Amino acid sequence: MGMMFTWPSSTVNNFKSNETVLSHAMGPYEVALFGSLSSVGALVGTPLFGYLSDNIGRKYSCIAAGIPFLVAWSMIAIFRQVEVVLAALFIAGVGAASAFISPVFASEICQDSLRGVMTIGTVIFYNLGILLSYLLGGHLSYYCFVYVQITISALYILLASFLKDSPVHLMNKGREYEAAKSIAFYRSVTPESKEVLEELSTIKNILNLESCVSPEEVKLNGTQKPTNKGNVSPLKYLLKSQPSRRALAVCLTMITAANLMGMIVVLVYAEPIFEDAVPGVPATLCTVVLAVVTIAAAITSACLANRAGRKVIMLYSAGGSAVVTLLLGSQLHLGWGPHVLTAVLIYVFCFVYGIGAGTIPYILFCEVFVPEVKSFCSMLVMEWAWLCSFFVLLVFNPLVDAMGLGPVFYIFSVICMCTAIFCYFFQPETKGLPVDVIQTLFTKKSKLNVVV
């Protein structure tokens, strides 16, 4: 997925030129669609994969997600028409809509103590895809790169078929024996082992919560718990559960901020930005270094997530990003330093953003929801994330034309600072906590009444 989203960075200049490999050069409107249509496809595909995740399971949803990528890259390999390439990116975006399933899947197959690291692992591999895209896009021919993508898509479908489904999903469907085998597979033990039985018991306790109202909420509000939760749909459960609604509000706000802070623009339009900012340095080299920096940031985040905590990392990341984007904007706008300083500031921004804002919101929506609404709420969060991504990519080029590249980063700086303020007041610390305890953090009136 990372390779698909950053592919425009290495090909957009060719597609705009008269020597393009396509049937004709792309115009300004087609270039805007080229960078953003994958997000539109993801908007369409997210409800589909939300439904599939709950009904056929995490494993088979992941396998299904590989099919649109295989179809899309095959279309690009066969046809040269601009319209077909744009349609292929839309189809690939439908497959990318499954992005929320991978961190949810990872969080459900590991222990609470490893949840943060495992969830960030999905971000690390996304960034590895970005690195591969920059490396291969700068050194392989157009069609050779496309054939590599086809091969990777086919391998992904094959390898995903060897996984076991999430034990939480299997237990939620009443398939306890299969859930035991799944836990045993991921722990390298036998299904009858004590570790498996204890984990099954924990999952049962989470799934058999008797009410949509938490014990802490009963104490705070005097709400009486009904004797049986019954077979409640995710939407009805969400409407009845105040902690889940508040958790959703916090996740939506943080994912919005993460998309509006500017990193998506830097990744998708990396080569044109570097060509404009540091004309004396090869843009391909700059983008490869950028991808290495994002991977280093994600690994650093994985190391810190279970030590410093989610909230502290997010605060420093958002606040630091505000300072760096302000400096970067002024450098691009006023040119007060040498060109190489621009590249350095871009790298610093990517690192500071990546250790917190690029990872923590994605950990959070995997941690804060009970299984009854986890897929549904994760789908809502990612649907909103794709909408924000599409909006940012669509308006970026017109904003740059109207204001210049520097002032656009001033806007990003303001958003970063607002994000830090929000996280200070409303983001709870979830490090190492089970979901039932995390839910009680969203019942404290003094913390979260403002957001719901």
PyMOL commands that set and color helices and strands:
alter all, ss='L'
color gray80, all
select helices_A, chain A and resi 2-16+28-55+58-78+82-108+112-139+142-160+167-172+176-187+194-207+215-221+234-240+242-260+263-268+270-277+283-305+310-334+339-355+360-367+371-403+405-426+435-441+445-451
alter helices_A, ss='H'
color red, helices_A
deselect
rebuild
show_as cartoon
